[in-house]
Amino acid sequence: MNLDHPAPVSASAALAALWREAGLPAEETADAALPGAEPVLPSSFAVATALQASLGAAALAAACVGAARGGPRQTVAVAAQDVVREASGTFAIDGRTPEAWDPIAGLYRCGDGGFVRLHTNFAHHRDGVLRLLGLPPGPGSTRAQVAAALQPWRALDFEQAAADAGLVVAAARRFDEWDAHPQAAVLAAQPLLALRRQGSAPAPAWPLLPAGAPPLQGLRVLDLTRILAGPVAGRTLAAYGAEVMLVNSPHLPNIEAIADTSRGKLSVLVDLKTPAGREALRALLREADVVLQGYRPGALAALGFGPDELARLNPSLVMVSLSAYGDRGPWGGRRGFDSLVQTATGFNHAEAQAFGVTEPKALPLQALDYGAGFLLAFGALAALRRRAVEGGHWQVGVTLARTGLWLRSLGRMLGFAEVPRLRPDDAMETSDSGFGTLRAVRHAARFSHTVPGWQRPSMPPGSHPPVWPPR
């Protein structure tokens, strides 16, 4: 298949393929409806299709879990426009809409004519880039100063220098350039959703659902993620009734989107640099059903929580991992965010070509983050379902770059350029939170018997003790 211009794929067909890849019964996909048709966004890529299929799979898997626990069989529906609104990430706190980007984040032309994209939303990433450019750290440097300082650099050289310094920068590539990269070959050989069973622990019995309860009530999910895709996965599972506990470090900063992505979650602080913090995490892991983790490959293992250690702590645990480029290959373990992965892997160049412009053009929303987030939620539930039959403990892996390859395979659009951006206004809901009055987009999936939503208000890190409530 020519991934640059593949034939369009329907959202239902994409969901069915995800279901097969996860090893689930094909007939169950008849209970999922995905109304709406592309193009939904001003993009040449089938973004809505990817979002519908991935969230539809997560919602359907949750419904199937509920039915296996004695709840009613449910149909689910995810409308194209609704899921695009959710993936817009629109929210406001006390009437104020936070800035999405640091002032110097974004796209720059280097001296060789190539482009780089900087991700500087965290102060330490911003200051590292400024030091690398010979500029003073802090908020005083301007975009004009950064642009001038990049002129002596070749784009690929600056990308590599930034990676060597542990920073987050991507050089813009064409699809053919990325496809020739050795990391692309590694990713192409991997499944979109990597599910692996290990160990021989017996399958635990599903706890029965109380009448009228949401399908995931009583399931415990430990959320060790920080930026968008992972938190979206935890928030999605919380919308279906799971008890989700977000674990933050007292030493690391957060972005304001935490107010949006923490809906429905307990929010605790645990310092893994201390013996007491590591023991607190061990106690939580022993009683968890799922752990979501977005640490760079190898980082959690270095703290004493690698796959083997987790299996010893909890032989039935489902471990779900997110990374930018995977854990193997020359870029295995490299830091990355949605905007950078889009740039590095060719999306920005291809989108610019489709619009007839010369400067790389980003997708209209964080499609890789939200698609990967919904896939993480689906992967967790698929592994729980297979654990109930096959036993053992399970590992699930999703990468942003592999999610991008999947998006490429879903087709390119015609007639997209004049499609207006959807306004999320009629999909917003207001709630009290520990951050202030929160106005944010409601969840996109609909169930025939239960109503998805968040029973816990969004709260700042450290608002709850690091102890599971009684089931």
KEMI-897098 format. One record per residue (C-alpha): residue number from 1; chain; x, y, z. Coordinates in pm, 1 decimal. Last residue first. Layout:
! residues N
[NUM, "A", [X, Y, Z]];
...
//
This chain:
! residues 471
[471, "A", [-1393.3, -138.5, 4664.4]];
[470, "A", [-1243.5, 35.9, 4964.6]];
[469, "A", [-1048.6, 352.6, 4877.8]];
[468, "A", [-693.3, 290.6, 4753.0]];
[467, "A", [-422.3, 470.5, 4949.0]];
[466, "A", [-187.6, 743.4, 4826.2]];
[465, "A", [-373.4, 1016.0, 5018.0]];
[464, "A", [-578.8, 1263.3, 4813.2]];
[463, "A", [-532.6, 1626.7, 4710.8]];
[462, "A", [-162.6, 1573.6, 4641.8]];
[461, "A", [-177.4, 1674.5, 4277.3]];
[460, "A", [-461.5, 1920.7, 4208.2]];
[459, "A", [-823.5, 1798.5, 4184.2]];
[458, "A", [-1065.6, 1724.4, 3900.5]];
[457, "A", [-1401.8, 1635.6, 4049.6]];
[456, "A", [-1492.9, 1269.7, 4104.7]];
[455, "A", [-1799.2, 1113.1, 3943.3]];
[454, "A", [-1679.6, 1156.1, 3588.3]];
[453, "A", [-1901.1, 1061.6, 3298.3]];
[452, "A", [-2032.9, 777.0, 3089.2]];
[451, "A", [-2409.1, 714.5, 3116.3]];
[450, "A", [-2521.7, 353.3, 3145.6]];
[449, "A", [-2779.4, 160.8, 2942.9]];
[448, "A", [-2733.1, 223.4, 2568.6]];
[447, "A", [-2384.8, 371.9, 2597.9]];
[446, "A", [-2264.4, 697.1, 2440.4]];
[445, "A", [-1900.0, 789.8, 2378.0]];
[444, "A", [-1790.4, 1154.1, 2340.0]];
[443, "A", [-1703.5, 1253.6, 2695.6]];
[442, "A", [-1794.3, 1610.2, 2788.5]];
[441, "A", [-1581.1, 1901.8, 2676.5]];
[440, "A", [-1456.4, 2135.4, 2950.0]];
[439, "A", [-1564.9, 2416.4, 3180.7]];
[438, "A", [-1390.3, 2398.9, 3515.3]];
[437, "A", [-1477.4, 2632.4, 3801.7]];
[436, "A", [-1159.9, 2649.9, 4007.0]];
[435, "A", [-849.6, 2429.1, 4021.0]];
[434, "A", [-985.3, 2198.7, 4291.0]];
[433, "A", [-1285.7, 2143.6, 4072.0]];
[432, "A", [-1648.4, 2249.2, 4037.4]];
[431, "A", [-1811.3, 2140.7, 3714.6]];
[430, "A", [-1926.0, 2286.4, 3383.3]];
[429, "A", [-2005.2, 2090.6, 3068.8]];
[428, "A", [-1916.8, 2162.3, 2707.3]];
[427, "A", [-2050.3, 1986.9, 2396.8]];
[426, "A", [-2256.3, 2280.2, 2264.8]];
[425, "A", [-1953.3, 2509.9, 2275.1]];
[424, "A", [-1709.6, 2270.1, 2105.6]];
[423, "A", [-1697.2, 2470.4, 1782.7]];
[422, "A", [-1597.7, 2247.1, 1497.2]];
[421, "A", [-1327.8, 2382.2, 1266.6]];
[420, "A", [-1468.5, 2467.5, 928.8]];
[419, "A", [-1420.6, 2237.5, 627.2]];
[418, "A", [-1287.5, 2453.0, 343.1]];
[417, "A", [-961.1, 2263.3, 296.7]];
[416, "A", [-1111.0, 1916.4, 330.1]];
[415, "A", [-1258.2, 1853.6, -11.7]];
[414, "A", [-1048.6, 1542.0, -63.8]];
[413, "A", [-920.6, 1330.5, 222.6]];
[412, "A", [-632.6, 1090.9, 272.4]];
[411, "A", [-665.7, 735.0, 398.5]];
[410, "A", [-652.0, 518.3, 708.5]];
[409, "A", [-292.8, 398.0, 656.5]];
[408, "A", [-143.0, 735.5, 749.6]];
[407, "A", [-324.2, 722.7, 1083.1]];
[406, "A", [-170.2, 380.4, 1149.3]];
[405, "A", [178.3, 517.8, 1082.1]];
[404, "A", [101.5, 799.6, 1324.8]];
[403, "A", [-2.0, 551.5, 1593.6]];
[402, "A", [338.3, 388.3, 1539.4]];
[401, "A", [500.3, 728.5, 1607.0]];
[400, "A", [295.4, 790.2, 1921.4]];
[399, "A", [379.1, 451.6, 2067.0]];
[398, "A", [150.2, 196.1, 2232.4]];
[397, "A", [255.5, -105.9, 2440.6]];
[396, "A", [47.8, -349.6, 2646.5]];
[395, "A", [195.3, -594.4, 2895.9]];
[394, "A", [-10.7, -866.8, 3055.8]];
[393, "A", [2.0, -1081.3, 3365.1]];
[392, "A", [-105.5, -1442.7, 3354.8]];
[391, "A", [-456.9, -1578.2, 3314.8]];
[390, "A", [-592.1, -1694.9, 2977.6]];
[389, "A", [-963.5, -1622.9, 3006.0]];
[388, "A", [-988.9, -1330.5, 3250.3]];
[387, "A", [-644.8, -1213.5, 3134.7]];
[386, "A", [-786.0, -1185.0, 2783.0]];
[385, "A", [-1053.9, -946.5, 2901.8]];
[384, "A", [-809.6, -747.5, 3112.4]];
[383, "A", [-571.1, -726.3, 2815.6]];
[382, "A", [-847.2, -593.9, 2590.2]];
[381, "A", [-939.6, -342.2, 2860.8]];
[380, "A", [-585.7, -207.0, 2893.9]];
[379, "A", [-540.2, -202.2, 2516.5]];
[378, "A", [-860.0, -4.2, 2468.6]];
[377, "A", [-750.8, 257.4, 2721.6]];
[376, "A", [-407.9, 278.5, 2557.3]];
[375, "A", [-573.0, 302.7, 2215.5]];
[374, "A", [-784.0, 596.7, 2338.3]];
[373, "A", [-470.0, 773.9, 2452.8]];
[372, "A", [-283.0, 688.1, 2132.8]];
[371, "A", [-557.7, 846.5, 1923.2]];
[370, "A", [-571.8, 1145.3, 2155.7]];
[369, "A", [-197.6, 1203.8, 2151.3]];
[368, "A", [-154.2, 1127.7, 1781.6]];
[367, "A", [-441.8, 1355.4, 1681.0]];
[366, "A", [-325.0, 1659.5, 1875.2]];
[365, "A", [-548.8, 1892.3, 1674.8]];
[364, "A", [-560.6, 2070.6, 1339.1]];
[363, "A", [-262.9, 1874.7, 1202.6]];
[362, "A", [49.1, 2087.7, 1184.4]];
[361, "A", [167.0, 2263.1, 867.9]];
[360, "A", [527.0, 2271.6, 744.4]];
[359, "A", [596.5, 2595.2, 554.0]];
[358, "A", [557.9, 2575.9, 175.5]];
[357, "A", [181.4, 2596.8, 130.9]];
[356, "A", [-43.5, 2415.1, -116.6]];
[355, "A", [-285.6, 2282.4, 144.3]];
[354, "A", [-208.0, 1918.6, 64.4]];
[353, "A", [162.9, 1997.2, 43.9]];
[352, "A", [152.3, 2156.5, 389.4]];
[351, "A", [-25.0, 1849.3, 528.2]];
[350, "A", [245.5, 1625.0, 383.8]];
[349, "A", [525.2, 1835.9, 533.5]];
[348, "A", [360.1, 1847.2, 876.1]];
[347, "A", [287.7, 1474.3, 872.9]];
[346, "A", [643.2, 1368.4, 785.5]];
[345, "A", [766.0, 1161.6, 1080.5]];
[344, "A", [971.5, 1428.9, 1256.2]];
[343, "A", [702.3, 1697.5, 1251.1]];
[342, "A", [409.4, 1482.5, 1365.1]];
[341, "A", [636.1, 1327.7, 1629.3]];
[340, "A", [726.5, 1676.1, 1751.0]];
[339, "A", [366.0, 1795.2, 1783.6]];
[338, "A", [264.0, 1473.2, 1960.0]];
[337, "A", [545.5, 1481.9, 2214.6]];
[336, "A", [887.8, 1322.0, 2213.9]];
[335, "A", [1174.1, 1192.8, 2422.2]];
[334, "A", [1395.2, 925.3, 2267.4]];
[333, "A", [1374.0, 586.1, 2439.7]];
[332, "A", [1425.6, 384.5, 2123.0]];
[331, "A", [1545.6, 632.6, 1861.8]];
[330, "A", [1822.4, 408.3, 1725.7]];
[329, "A", [1597.5, 102.2, 1747.3]];
[328, "A", [1401.9, -39.7, 2037.6]];
[327, "A", [1188.9, 104.6, 2319.4]];
[326, "A", [920.6, 275.5, 2114.8]];
[325, "A", [913.5, 611.6, 1935.0]];
[324, "A", [712.0, 839.5, 2164.6]];
[323, "A", [637.0, 598.0, 2446.3]];
[322, "A", [328.6, 469.3, 2628.1]];
[321, "A", [312.0, 161.6, 2848.9]];
[320, "A", [19.9, -44.0, 2980.7]];
[319, "A", [97.0, -296.7, 3256.1]];
[318, "A", [-188.3, -537.4, 3337.4]];
[317, "A", [-127.7, -688.4, 3681.2]];
[316, "A", [-214.1, -1050.3, 3758.1]];
[315, "A", [118.1, -1154.0, 3918.6]];
[314, "A", [122.4, -841.0, 4137.9]];
[313, "A", [445.8, -756.4, 4317.9]];
[312, "A", [644.7, -1024.9, 4136.5]];
[311, "A", [500.1, -918.2, 3802.0]];
[310, "A", [584.3, -556.3, 3880.6]];
[309, "A", [946.6, -647.0, 3952.3]];
[308, "A", [972.1, -839.5, 3624.6]];
[307, "A", [817.3, -553.8, 3424.8]];
[306, "A", [1047.7, -287.6, 3572.4]];
[305, "A", [960.6, -100.8, 3889.4]];
[304, "A", [1292.3, -59.3, 4072.3]];
[303, "A", [1355.6, 306.1, 3990.4]];
[302, "A", [1572.0, 211.2, 3691.9]];
[301, "A", [1281.8, -3.2, 3569.2]];
[300, "A", [1065.8, 309.5, 3555.4]];
[299, "A", [1321.5, 487.0, 3336.5]];
[298, "A", [1385.3, 194.6, 3100.0]];
[297, "A", [1164.5, 323.4, 2820.3]];
[296, "A", [1069.1, 685.9, 2893.0]];
[295, "A", [802.8, 702.7, 3160.8]];
[294, "A", [444.5, 703.3, 3035.6]];
[293, "A", [290.9, 445.6, 3263.8]];
[292, "A", [-62.4, 311.7, 3294.8]];
[291, "A", [-98.0, 47.2, 3566.4]];
[290, "A", [-396.6, -184.8, 3562.0]];
[289, "A", [-569.2, -411.6, 3815.9]];
[288, "A", [-418.2, -246.5, 4119.7]];
[287, "A", [-392.4, -392.3, 4471.8]];
[286, "A", [-22.2, -483.1, 4475.8]];
[285, "A", [55.0, -172.2, 4270.9]];
[284, "A", [-70.8, 61.9, 4542.6]];
[283, "A", [145.0, -102.5, 4810.0]];
[282, "A", [447.4, -94.1, 4580.7]];
[281, "A", [387.3, 276.5, 4516.8]];
[280, "A", [388.0, 351.3, 4889.9]];
[279, "A", [708.1, 148.2, 4926.4]];
[278, "A", [873.8, 355.9, 4655.4]];
[277, "A", [764.6, 675.1, 4827.2]];
[276, "A", [895.4, 564.3, 5165.7]];
[275, "A", [1230.9, 462.2, 5015.6]];
[274, "A", [1266.7, 807.7, 4857.0]];
[273, "A", [1331.0, 904.9, 4494.8]];
[272, "A", [989.8, 768.4, 4401.9]];
[271, "A", [822.8, 1065.6, 4569.6]];
[270, "A", [449.8, 998.3, 4564.0]];
[269, "A", [185.1, 1271.0, 4528.7]];
[268, "A", [-181.2, 1183.0, 4484.0]];
[267, "A", [-477.2, 1270.0, 4260.4]];
[266, "A", [-792.4, 1056.4, 4264.8]];
[265, "A", [-941.2, 1070.8, 3919.7]];
[264, "A", [-1274.8, 1153.1, 3756.7]];
[263, "A", [-1151.2, 1463.0, 3575.4]];
[262, "A", [-773.2, 1480.8, 3590.4]];
[261, "A", [-734.2, 1543.8, 3213.8]];
[260, "A", [-898.2, 1886.7, 3221.6]];
[259, "A", [-718.2, 2032.4, 3523.8]];
[258, "A", [-395.6, 1864.7, 3411.7]];
[257, "A", [-421.6, 2081.6, 3099.4]];
[256, "A", [-249.8, 2353.0, 3304.9]];
[255, "A", [91.5, 2195.6, 3252.4]];
[254, "A", [272.1, 2009.1, 3525.3]];
[253, "A", [606.1, 2051.0, 3699.4]];
[252, "A", [806.4, 1769.3, 3857.7]];
[251, "A", [949.3, 1747.1, 4210.4]];
[250, "A", [639.0, 1644.0, 4409.9]];
[249, "A", [599.5, 1351.3, 4170.0]];
[248, "A", [250.1, 1276.6, 4043.7]];
[247, "A", [31.9, 966.3, 4073.9]];
[246, "A", [-316.3, 975.3, 3919.5]];
[245, "A", [-548.6, 720.9, 4078.8]];
[244, "A", [-827.6, 584.3, 3859.6]];
[243, "A", [-1121.3, 394.7, 4010.5]];
[242, "A", [-1287.9, 270.4, 3692.5]];
[241, "A", [-1645.4, 381.8, 3617.0]];
[240, "A", [-1659.2, 420.1, 3238.9]];
[239, "A", [-1552.8, 785.9, 3249.3]];
[238, "A", [-1258.9, 681.1, 3469.5]];
[237, "A", [-1131.2, 459.4, 3187.6]];
[236, "A", [-1139.4, 758.4, 2952.0]];
[235, "A", [-963.6, 983.3, 3205.9]];
[234, "A", [-685.7, 727.7, 3243.0]];
[233, "A", [-636.0, 708.2, 2867.0]];
[232, "A", [-649.0, 1088.4, 2834.9]];
[231, "A", [-381.3, 1113.2, 3107.1]];
[230, "A", [-156.5, 883.1, 2903.2]];
[229, "A", [-201.7, 1067.7, 2573.2]];
[228, "A", [-191.9, 1419.4, 2724.0]];
[227, "A", [129.1, 1461.0, 2923.5]];
[226, "A", [183.5, 1316.3, 3270.3]];
[225, "A", [144.9, 941.9, 3312.7]];
[224, "A", [167.9, 715.9, 3617.9]];
[223, "A", [-205.2, 635.8, 3629.6]];
[222, "A", [-285.5, 344.1, 3862.7]];
[221, "A", [-611.9, 185.4, 3753.8]];
[220, "A", [-837.1, -2.2, 3995.1]];
[219, "A", [-1149.7, -182.4, 3874.1]];
[218, "A", [-1441.4, -142.7, 4116.2]];
[217, "A", [-1681.2, 10.0, 3862.5]];
[216, "A", [-1570.2, -65.0, 3507.3]];
[215, "A", [-1913.8, -123.3, 3349.6]];
[214, "A", [-2101.2, 162.2, 3520.0]];
[213, "A", [-2332.2, 43.7, 3798.7]];
[212, "A", [-2706.4, 2.9, 3743.2]];
[211, "A", [-2730.0, -315.5, 3949.2]];
[210, "A", [-2405.6, -389.0, 4132.1]];
[209, "A", [-2137.9, -538.8, 3908.9]];
[208, "A", [-1985.3, -877.1, 3986.8]];
[207, "A", [-1612.0, -894.7, 4056.3]];
[206, "A", [-1447.3, -1074.5, 3763.3]];
[205, "A", [-1264.1, -1385.7, 3879.3]];
[204, "A", [-885.8, -1380.3, 3865.1]];
[203, "A", [-721.0, -1584.4, 3588.0]];
[202, "A", [-452.7, -1805.6, 3734.0]];
[201, "A", [-95.7, -1673.3, 3734.4]];
[200, "A", [109.7, -1835.9, 3459.1]];
[199, "A", [358.7, -1568.5, 3363.5]];
[198, "A", [362.4, -1344.9, 3059.4]];
[197, "A", [97.6, -1234.1, 2814.9]];
[196, "A", [190.1, -981.2, 2548.3]];
[195, "A", [-25.1, -718.5, 2378.6]];
[194, "A", [139.2, -472.2, 2135.9]];
[193, "A", [-122.0, -241.0, 1985.3]];
[192, "A", [-5.2, -90.8, 1658.1]];
[191, "A", [195.7, -403.8, 1590.3]];
[190, "A", [569.9, -372.5, 1530.4]];
[189, "A", [760.4, -420.0, 1203.9]];
[188, "A", [672.5, -69.4, 1084.9]];
[187, "A", [817.2, 70.9, 1407.4]];
[186, "A", [1162.2, -78.9, 1353.9]];
[185, "A", [1165.9, 29.3, 988.7]];
[184, "A", [1069.9, 384.0, 1088.5]];
[183, "A", [1356.5, 391.5, 1337.7]];
[182, "A", [1602.6, 314.7, 1057.9]];
[181, "A", [1497.7, 628.9, 868.2]];
[180, "A", [1401.4, 564.7, 504.7]];
[179, "A", [1031.4, 597.7, 586.3]];
[178, "A", [1107.6, 929.6, 754.7]];
[177, "A", [1267.6, 1070.6, 441.1]];
[176, "A", [984.2, 938.7, 223.7]];
[175, "A", [727.7, 1096.9, 454.3]];
[174, "A", [902.9, 1432.5, 434.6]];
[173, "A", [1098.1, 1550.5, 734.1]];
[172, "A", [1079.2, 1841.9, 979.0]];
[171, "A", [1345.4, 1838.0, 1248.6]];
[170, "A", [1224.0, 1763.3, 1599.7]];
[169, "A", [1315.6, 1914.5, 1937.0]];
[168, "A", [1263.4, 1786.7, 2291.9]];
[167, "A", [1573.4, 1810.9, 2511.9]];
[166, "A", [1787.9, 1537.6, 2668.5]];
[165, "A", [2114.4, 1708.2, 2568.0]];
[164, "A", [2192.8, 1443.5, 2305.2]];
[163, "A", [1839.7, 1493.3, 2171.9]];
[162, "A", [1902.4, 1868.1, 2137.3]];
[161, "A", [2229.9, 1811.5, 1953.1]];
[160, "A", [2054.7, 1562.3, 1723.8]];
[159, "A", [1769.2, 1799.0, 1636.3]];
[158, "A", [2016.3, 2083.2, 1589.6]];
[157, "A", [2219.1, 1875.8, 1345.3]];
[156, "A", [1908.8, 1772.9, 1151.8]];
[155, "A", [1799.8, 2135.4, 1109.3]];
[154, "A", [2140.8, 2266.3, 1005.5]];
[153, "A", [2248.0, 2538.7, 1245.4]];
[152, "A", [2405.8, 2882.9, 1199.1]];
[151, "A", [2059.5, 3039.2, 1158.5]];
[150, "A", [1913.7, 2894.5, 1479.5]];
[149, "A", [2031.9, 3187.5, 1695.5]];
[148, "A", [1840.7, 3434.2, 1476.1]];
[147, "A", [1513.8, 3242.2, 1513.8]];
[146, "A", [1564.1, 3213.3, 1890.8]];
[145, "A", [1625.8, 3588.4, 1920.8]];
[144, "A", [1316.6, 3664.7, 1712.2]];
[143, "A", [1108.9, 3425.7, 1921.9]];
[142, "A", [1206.5, 3620.7, 2230.1]];
[141, "A", [1419.9, 3545.6, 2536.9]];
[140, "A", [1292.4, 3687.2, 2866.2]];
[139, "A", [1115.6, 3376.2, 2999.6]];
[138, "A", [1429.7, 3221.3, 3146.8]];
[137, "A", [1758.4, 3095.2, 3012.1]];
[136, "A", [2003.1, 3336.6, 2846.8]];
[135, "A", [2076.6, 3252.3, 2482.7]];
[134, "A", [2370.2, 3046.3, 2354.2]];
[133, "A", [2148.1, 2827.6, 2138.0]];
[132, "A", [2204.9, 2519.8, 2354.6]];
[131, "A", [2136.7, 2738.3, 2657.6]];
[130, "A", [1804.2, 2848.3, 2510.1]];
[129, "A", [1707.6, 2488.9, 2431.2]];
[128, "A", [1784.5, 2380.4, 2787.7]];
[127, "A", [1590.5, 2676.2, 2930.0]];
[126, "A", [1279.4, 2586.0, 2735.1]];
[125, "A", [1301.1, 2219.2, 2831.2]];
[124, "A", [1352.4, 2310.7, 3198.2]];
[123, "A", [1062.1, 2558.4, 3184.7]];
[122, "A", [817.0, 2301.6, 3053.0]];
[121, "A", [607.5, 2416.6, 2758.0]];
[120, "A", [920.8, 2439.2, 2541.6]];
[119, "A", [855.8, 2204.8, 2249.6]];
[118, "A", [1065.6, 2328.8, 1957.5]];
[117, "A", [991.6, 2241.7, 1594.4]];
[116, "A", [1275.5, 2244.5, 1344.2]];
[115, "A", [1271.5, 2346.9, 978.8]];
[114, "A", [1518.6, 2304.7, 696.2]];
[113, "A", [1648.4, 2594.1, 488.2]];
[112, "A", [2012.1, 2521.3, 572.4]];
[111, "A", [2026.6, 2811.5, 817.2]];
[110, "A", [1733.5, 2686.9, 1023.4]];
[109, "A", [1365.1, 2775.1, 983.9]];
[108, "A", [1160.7, 2773.0, 1302.7]];
[107, "A", [835.4, 2604.0, 1412.6]];
[106, "A", [680.6, 2618.2, 1756.6]];
[105, "A", [743.9, 2694.1, 2120.6]];
[104, "A", [889.4, 3036.6, 2201.6]];
[103, "A", [579.9, 3180.9, 2371.4]];
[102, "A", [495.2, 2858.5, 2562.9]];
[101, "A", [194.4, 2685.5, 2412.7]];
[100, "A", [-168.8, 2604.6, 2494.6]];
[99, "A", [-245.3, 2934.4, 2664.4]];
[98, "A", [-505.5, 2882.1, 2932.9]];
[97, "A", [-871.3, 2967.6, 2862.9]];
[96, "A", [-995.9, 3181.8, 3151.7]];
[95, "A", [-1360.7, 3165.7, 3260.5]];
[94, "A", [-1282.5, 3034.4, 3607.7]];
[93, "A", [-1078.2, 2758.7, 3444.3]];
[92, "A", [-1140.1, 2699.8, 3074.6]];
[91, "A", [-1129.0, 2391.7, 2855.0]];
[90, "A", [-1089.1, 2284.7, 2493.4]];
[89, "A", [-889.7, 1965.1, 2442.9]];
[88, "A", [-991.1, 1955.2, 2076.1]];
[87, "A", [-1001.5, 1577.4, 2114.1]];
[86, "A", [-1341.5, 1596.5, 2280.9]];
[85, "A", [-1480.0, 1801.6, 1991.3]];
[84, "A", [-1336.8, 1555.4, 1739.8]];
[83, "A", [-1502.0, 1272.5, 1933.7]];
[82, "A", [-1841.1, 1443.4, 1916.3]];
[81, "A", [-1816.7, 1529.1, 1545.1]];
[80, "A", [-1739.5, 1171.8, 1447.0]];
[79, "A", [-2014.2, 1020.3, 1660.1]];
[78, "A", [-1918.7, 745.6, 1904.1]];
[77, "A", [-2192.6, 492.6, 1976.8]];
[76, "A", [-2210.8, 198.7, 2215.9]];
[75, "A", [-2444.8, -97.8, 2245.8]];
[74, "A", [-2482.4, -257.1, 2583.2]];
[73, "A", [-2523.7, -607.7, 2719.7]];
[72, "A", [-2645.2, -560.4, 3073.2]];
[71, "A", [-2420.1, -610.1, 3374.3]];
[70, "A", [-2316.6, -947.7, 3510.0]];
[69, "A", [-1941.1, -893.4, 3513.5]];
[68, "A", [-1893.9, -1020.7, 3157.6]];
[67, "A", [-2150.6, -760.9, 3044.5]];
[66, "A", [-1949.7, -482.8, 3208.7]];
[65, "A", [-1628.7, -601.4, 3043.9]];
[64, "A", [-1807.9, -603.8, 2707.6]];
[63, "A", [-1926.3, -246.4, 2761.2]];
[62, "A", [-1570.7, -140.6, 2847.5]];
[61, "A", [-1440.0, -306.9, 2531.5]];
[60, "A", [-1705.1, -123.4, 2329.4]];
[59, "A", [-1597.9, 210.9, 2476.6]];
[58, "A", [-1228.3, 147.1, 2412.9]];
[57, "A", [-1290.8, 27.1, 2056.4]];
[56, "A", [-1512.7, 326.0, 1982.6]];
[55, "A", [-1243.6, 555.0, 2120.1]];
[54, "A", [-987.1, 408.2, 1879.5]];
[53, "A", [-1219.7, 384.7, 1579.1]];
[52, "A", [-1375.7, 728.0, 1623.9]];
[51, "A", [-1039.8, 897.4, 1679.1]];
[50, "A", [-879.1, 733.3, 1378.0]];
[49, "A", [-1176.4, 812.3, 1154.2]];
[48, "A", [-1186.8, 1172.2, 1281.1]];
[47, "A", [-820.8, 1218.6, 1187.8]];
[46, "A", [-856.0, 1081.6, 836.5]];
[45, "A", [-574.9, 1299.9, 699.0]];
[44, "A", [-607.3, 1586.4, 449.8]];
[43, "A", [-707.0, 1815.7, 733.3]];
[42, "A", [-965.7, 2090.1, 781.7]];
[41, "A", [-1172.4, 1864.3, 1008.3]];
[40, "A", [-1479.9, 1646.3, 967.5]];
[39, "A", [-1396.2, 1510.5, 621.8]];
[38, "A", [-1503.9, 1242.6, 668.9]];
[37, "A", [-1827.7, 1076.3, 767.8]];
[36, "A", [-2060.3, 1057.1, 1065.3]];
[35, "A", [-2195.2, 771.4, 1275.5]];
[34, "A", [-1971.5, 514.8, 1450.1]];
[33, "A", [-2202.3, 246.2, 1590.7]];
[32, "A", [-2061.8, -36.9, 1804.3]];
[31, "A", [-2259.3, -349.6, 1900.3]];
[30, "A", [-2178.0, -527.8, 1574.3]];
[29, "A", [-1813.5, -517.9, 1688.4]];
[28, "A", [-1886.9, -811.5, 1918.6]];
[27, "A", [-1896.2, -1056.7, 1628.5]];
[26, "A", [-1519.0, -1030.1, 1584.5]];
[25, "A", [-1437.1, -1194.9, 1917.4]];
[24, "A", [-1122.8, -1030.6, 2063.0]];
[23, "A", [-759.2, -1104.5, 1970.4]];
[22, "A", [-638.6, -744.6, 2009.0]];
[21, "A", [-548.2, -728.4, 1639.0]];
[20, "A", [-897.0, -848.2, 1550.3]];
[19, "A", [-1058.8, -569.8, 1752.8]];
[18, "A", [-828.2, -308.6, 1602.0]];
[17, "A", [-922.9, -429.8, 1252.7]];
[16, "A", [-1293.6, -410.1, 1339.3]];
[15, "A", [-1243.9, -53.8, 1464.7]];
[14, "A", [-1076.9, 46.7, 1136.8]];
[13, "A", [-1358.8, -112.1, 937.9]];
[12, "A", [-1614.9, 78.9, 1143.3]];
[11, "A", [-1423.3, 405.7, 1098.2]];
[10, "A", [-1428.5, 358.5, 723.2]];
[9, "A", [-1098.3, 334.5, 536.2]];
[8, "A", [-999.7, 576.8, 260.3]];
[7, "A", [-771.4, 441.2, -16.1]];
[6, "A", [-406.7, 511.0, 56.7]];
[5, "A", [-226.8, 824.7, -65.3]];
[4, "A", [107.3, 862.4, 115.9]];
[3, "A", [89.1, 512.8, 262.4]];
[2, "A", [117.4, 351.5, -80.5]];
[1, "A", [0.0, 0.0, 0.0]];
//
